[in-house]
Amino acid sequence: MDRPTVLIKGLSKKIGSRLIIDNVSFEVPKGEVFGFLGPNGAGKTTTIRMMVGLMKPTDGDVWIEGKSIRHEFEQAIRHVGAIVENPEMYKYLSGYKNLVHYARMVPGVSIERIDEVVRLVGLEQRIHDKVKSYSLGMRQRLGVAQALLQKPTLLILDEPTNGLDPAGIRELRDYLRTLAREEGISIVVSSHLLAEMELMCDRVGVIQKGRLIDVRLIGEFVAEGEKERYLFRVGTPERAAEVLTRLGVSLKQTEAGLEVDAGQEQAADINEQLVKAGIRVHGISPVKKSLEDKFLEMTGGETLA
């Protein structure tokens, strides 16, 4: 089995007598996008700060490409590109000059590498414009380009979609998926936008009150313990609800239509009964529990950061 890009074991952080992070352990293999979810104050940013050496753990450690952040910091951190909070750029300089300026601080970054990361994040057309003319989405992409200059095997992004419009979020999501798939880069991303995390990530970890309460593949997360449900879009919802209630069918009326607890065969029977009762059925589709539904179940309805 290949060594994971990131291995975290027993990571804890105490401030005074208060335990902020409590025995967090997980790993991220090569080429995976790992999502970090948690309510406000759960410990996402504190964990990320310890992962990049901005905060010293009280216990436990982080290994990046087999190197300890606590004991081999320089060897470990050379594999990491990170944006913690907003990427800082010189707005009066062009995107290209910002990258050149940053590259001077990182050993071994060539002009060819700068051109390569510009292509990777799709900024070729605007890279010589001043950063002050960039949209938020373009600034985030420039931040990702900067983080990629040293050819990291791990990219860590703390709330990278903050302030982005839906188009910018989609752009960034697509670039991150491409980087993971085509460059083999492992990505750890925290975000409060659950629907985006569901589209972006391979796995997610949920942290609450400093404890990692579960780590699961996205598909497993939303499917676990889920009853089969079907949505019926009908011409007369009230009348259809009366018919189904008489038949003893468990249902919920929503804006989209009637959701019923039923398997595939039962859904076909229900459709037959509705048609017999003279009710027009415009569509039937399975209802999947979203990551947001699952998250709220697990955290007792706590809101996100």
C-alpha positions as CSV (number, residue, x, y, z in Angstrom):
1,M,0.0,0.0,0.0
2,D,1.3,3.5,-0.9
3,R,2.3,5.8,1.9
4,P,-0.4,8.6,2.4
5,T,0.6,12.1,1.5
6,V,-0.7,13.2,5.0
7,L,-0.8,11.2,8.1
8,I,-2.2,12.8,11.3
9,K,-2.1,10.8,14.6
10,G,-3.4,11.9,18.0
11,L,-3.3,15.6,17.2
12,S,-4.3,17.6,20.3
13,K,-4.1,21.3,21.3
14,K,-4.6,22.7,24.7
15,I,-4.8,26.5,25.5
16,G,-4.5,26.9,29.2
17,S,-6.8,24.2,30.7
18,R,-9.1,24.2,27.6
19,L,-8.8,21.3,25.1
20,I,-9.3,22.9,21.7
21,I,-8.4,19.8,19.5
22,D,-8.9,16.4,21.0
23,N,-7.0,13.4,19.6
24,V,-7.7,14.0,15.9
25,S,-6.4,11.3,13.5
26,F,-6.9,10.9,9.7
27,E,-4.9,10.4,6.6
28,V,-5.1,11.7,3.0
29,P,-3.8,9.5,0.1
30,K,-2.2,10.8,-3.1
31,G,-4.6,12.6,-5.5
32,E,-7.6,12.8,-3.0
33,V,-9.6,15.9,-2.2
34,F,-10.4,15.7,1.5
35,G,-13.1,18.0,2.9
36,F,-13.0,19.3,6.5
37,L,-16.4,20.2,7.9
38,G,-17.4,21.5,11.2
39,P,-19.7,24.0,13.0
40,N,-18.4,27.4,14.0
41,G,-15.5,27.1,16.5
42,A,-15.2,23.3,16.0
43,G,-11.5,23.4,15.4
44,K,-11.0,23.3,11.6
45,T,-8.7,26.3,11.3
46,T,-6.7,25.3,14.5
47,T,-6.1,21.9,13.0
48,I,-5.0,23.4,9.6
49,R,-2.7,25.8,11.4
50,M,-1.0,22.9,13.2
51,M,-0.7,21.0,9.9
52,V,1.3,23.9,8.3
53,G,3.4,24.7,11.4
54,L,1.7,28.0,12.4
55,M,0.7,26.5,15.7
56,K,2.5,23.9,17.8
57,P,0.5,20.8,18.8
58,T,0.2,19.9,22.5
59,D,0.2,16.2,21.6
60,G,0.4,14.1,18.4
61,D,2.0,14.9,15.1
62,V,1.5,15.5,11.4
63,W,3.6,13.6,8.9
64,I,3.7,15.0,5.3
65,E,5.4,12.6,2.8
66,G,6.7,10.7,5.9
67,K,8.3,13.8,7.4
68,S,7.2,15.1,10.8
69,I,6.0,18.7,11.1
70,R,7.2,18.8,14.7
71,H,10.7,17.3,14.3
72,E,11.5,17.7,10.5
73,F,9.7,20.9,9.7
74,E,11.7,22.1,6.7
75,Q,11.7,18.7,5.0
76,A,7.9,18.3,5.7
77,I,6.8,21.8,4.7
78,R,8.6,21.8,1.4
79,H,5.9,19.5,0.1
80,V,3.1,21.8,1.1
81,G,1.3,24.7,-0.7
82,A,-1.3,26.5,1.5
83,I,-3.8,29.3,1.6
84,V,-4.9,29.9,5.2
85,E,-7.6,32.6,5.0
86,N,-7.2,35.0,2.1
87,P,-4.2,34.9,-0.3
88,E,-2.2,38.1,0.2
89,M,-1.2,39.8,-3.1
90,Y,0.3,43.1,-4.2
91,K,-2.7,44.7,-5.9
92,Y,-0.7,47.3,-7.7
93,L,1.4,44.6,-9.4
94,S,0.3,42.3,-12.2
95,G,-0.5,38.7,-11.4
96,Y,2.7,37.6,-13.1
97,K,4.9,40.0,-11.1
98,N,3.3,38.7,-7.9
99,L,4.3,35.2,-8.8
100,V,7.8,36.3,-9.8
101,H,8.2,38.1,-6.5
102,Y,7.0,35.1,-4.5
103,A,9.2,32.7,-6.6
104,R,12.3,34.6,-5.5
105,M,11.6,33.4,-1.9
106,V,11.3,29.8,-2.9
107,P,14.4,27.9,-4.0
108,G,14.4,26.3,-7.5
109,V,11.3,27.9,-9.0
110,S,12.0,28.7,-12.7
111,I,10.3,31.0,-15.2
112,E,9.0,27.9,-16.9
113,R,7.4,26.7,-13.7
114,I,5.6,30.1,-13.3
115,D,4.3,29.8,-16.9
116,E,3.2,26.2,-16.1
117,V,1.1,27.1,-13.0
118,V,-0.5,30.0,-14.8
119,R,-1.7,27.6,-17.4
120,L,-2.8,25.1,-14.7
121,V,-5.1,27.6,-13.1
122,G,-6.3,29.1,-16.5
123,L,-5.0,32.7,-16.0
124,E,-3.1,33.0,-19.3
125,Q,-5.3,35.8,-20.7
126,R,-5.2,38.0,-17.6
127,I,-1.8,37.2,-15.9
128,H,-0.2,40.5,-17.0
129,D,-3.1,42.6,-15.7
130,K,-2.9,44.3,-12.3
131,V,-4.3,42.2,-9.5
132,K,-6.6,45.1,-8.5
133,S,-8.6,44.5,-11.7
134,Y,-9.1,40.8,-10.8
135,S,-12.4,39.3,-9.6
136,L,-12.4,37.5,-6.3
137,G,-12.4,34.2,-8.2
138,M,-9.3,35.2,-10.2
139,R,-7.5,36.3,-7.0
140,Q,-8.2,32.9,-5.5
141,R,-6.9,31.2,-8.6
142,L,-3.8,33.3,-8.5
143,G,-3.4,32.3,-4.8
144,V,-3.6,28.6,-5.9
145,A,-1.0,29.3,-8.6
146,Q,1.3,30.8,-5.9
147,A,0.7,27.8,-3.6
148,L,1.6,25.4,-6.5
149,L,4.9,27.1,-7.5
150,Q,7.1,24.8,-5.4
151,K,5.4,21.7,-6.9
152,P,3.8,20.6,-3.6
153,T,2.3,17.2,-3.2
154,L,-0.2,18.6,-0.7
155,L,-2.4,21.7,-1.1
156,I,-4.2,23.0,2.0
157,L,-7.0,25.5,1.5
158,D,-8.8,27.1,4.4
159,E,-12.2,28.4,3.3
160,P,-11.1,29.0,-0.3
161,T,-14.6,29.9,-1.6
162,N,-15.2,32.8,0.9
163,G,-16.6,35.8,-1.0
164,L,-16.8,34.0,-4.4
165,D,-19.9,34.2,-6.5
166,P,-21.4,30.9,-7.8
167,A,-19.4,31.0,-11.1
168,G,-16.1,31.6,-9.2
169,I,-16.9,28.7,-6.8
170,R,-17.5,26.4,-9.7
171,E,-14.3,27.5,-11.5
172,L,-12.2,26.9,-8.3
173,R,-13.9,23.6,-7.7
174,D,-13.2,22.4,-11.3
175,Y,-9.5,23.5,-11.0
176,L,-9.1,21.6,-7.7
177,R,-10.6,18.4,-9.1
178,T,-8.3,18.7,-12.2
179,L,-5.2,19.2,-10.0
180,A,-6.0,16.2,-7.9
181,R,-6.8,14.0,-10.9
182,E,-4.2,15.1,-13.4
183,E,-1.3,16.2,-11.2
184,G,-1.8,13.7,-8.4
185,I,-1.9,16.4,-5.8
186,S,-3.6,15.7,-2.4
187,I,-5.9,18.5,-1.4
188,V,-7.3,19.3,2.1
189,V,-10.0,21.9,1.9
190,S,-12.3,23.4,4.6
191,S,-15.5,25.1,3.7
192,H,-18.9,26.0,5.0
193,L,-20.6,25.4,1.6
194,L,-21.8,21.9,2.0
195,A,-23.3,21.5,-1.4
196,E,-19.9,22.5,-3.0
197,M,-18.0,20.1,-0.7
198,E,-20.3,17.3,-1.9
199,L,-19.3,18.1,-5.5
200,M,-15.7,18.8,-4.8
201,C,-14.5,16.1,-2.3
202,D,-13.8,12.4,-2.4
203,R,-14.0,12.1,1.4
204,V,-15.1,14.3,4.2
205,G,-14.2,14.5,7.9
206,V,-16.6,16.1,10.4
207,I,-15.2,17.8,13.4
208,Q,-17.2,18.9,16.3
209,K,-16.0,20.5,19.6
210,G,-12.4,19.6,18.6
211,R,-13.2,15.9,18.0
212,L,-13.2,14.2,14.6
213,I,-16.6,12.4,14.8
214,D,-16.5,10.7,11.4
215,V,-14.5,10.3,8.2
216,R,-16.2,8.8,5.2
217,L,-16.4,8.7,1.5
218,I,-19.0,11.2,0.2
219,G,-21.3,8.5,-1.1
220,E,-21.1,6.5,2.1
221,F,-21.8,9.6,4.2
222,V,-25.1,10.5,2.5
223,A,-26.3,7.0,2.0
224,E,-25.6,5.5,5.5
225,G,-28.8,4.5,7.2
226,E,-31.0,6.1,4.6
227,K,-34.4,4.8,3.8
228,E,-35.4,4.6,0.2
229,R,-37.6,7.6,-0.7
230,Y,-39.2,8.7,-4.0
231,L,-40.5,12.1,-5.1
232,F,-43.8,12.1,-6.9
233,R,-44.5,15.3,-9.0
234,V,-48.3,15.3,-9.4
235,G,-51.0,17.6,-10.9
236,T,-53.1,17.7,-7.7
237,P,-50.8,17.2,-4.6
238,E,-53.6,17.6,-2.0
239,R,-55.8,15.0,-3.6
240,A,-52.8,12.7,-4.2
241,A,-51.9,13.1,-0.5
242,E,-55.4,12.0,0.5
243,V,-55.2,8.9,-1.7
244,L,-51.8,7.9,-0.3
245,T,-52.8,8.5,3.3
246,R,-55.8,6.2,2.9
247,L,-53.4,3.6,1.5
248,G,-51.3,3.9,4.6
249,V,-48.3,5.4,2.7
250,S,-45.8,7.5,4.8
251,L,-45.3,10.8,3.0
252,K,-44.1,14.4,3.3
253,Q,-45.4,17.2,1.1
254,T,-42.7,19.6,-0.2
255,E,-42.6,22.4,-2.7
256,A,-41.2,19.9,-5.2
257,G,-44.0,17.3,-4.7
258,L,-44.8,14.4,-2.5
259,E,-41.9,12.4,-0.9
260,V,-42.8,8.9,0.1
261,D,-40.9,6.2,2.0
262,A,-40.9,3.4,-0.6
263,G,-38.6,1.1,-2.5
264,Q,-38.5,0.9,-6.3
265,E,-41.3,-1.8,-6.5
266,Q,-43.5,0.1,-4.0
267,A,-43.0,3.3,-5.9
268,A,-44.3,1.5,-9.1
269,D,-47.4,0.3,-7.1
270,I,-48.0,3.8,-5.7
271,N,-47.9,5.2,-9.2
272,E,-50.4,2.6,-10.4
273,Q,-52.8,3.6,-7.5
274,L,-52.5,7.3,-8.2
275,V,-53.2,6.8,-11.9
276,K,-56.2,4.6,-11.0
277,A,-57.5,7.5,-8.9
278,G,-57.4,9.8,-11.9
279,I,-54.3,11.7,-10.6
280,R,-51.8,12.8,-13.3
281,V,-48.2,11.8,-12.4
282,H,-45.7,14.1,-14.1
283,G,-42.5,12.5,-12.7
284,I,-41.0,10.0,-10.2
285,S,-37.5,10.3,-9.0
286,P,-35.4,8.9,-6.1
287,V,-34.6,11.3,-3.2
288,K,-31.0,11.3,-2.1
289,K,-30.1,12.7,1.3
290,S,-27.6,15.6,0.8
291,L,-24.4,16.1,2.7
292,E,-26.0,19.0,4.5
293,D,-28.9,16.7,5.7
294,K,-26.4,14.2,7.0
295,F,-24.2,16.9,8.6
296,L,-27.1,18.4,10.5
297,E,-28.1,15.0,11.7
298,M,-24.6,14.3,13.0
299,T,-24.0,17.6,14.7
300,G,-27.4,18.0,16.2
301,G,-28.3,20.9,13.9
302,E,-25.3,23.1,14.6
303,T,-24.7,25.7,12.0
304,L,-21.4,25.9,10.1
305,A,-18.6,28.5,10.3
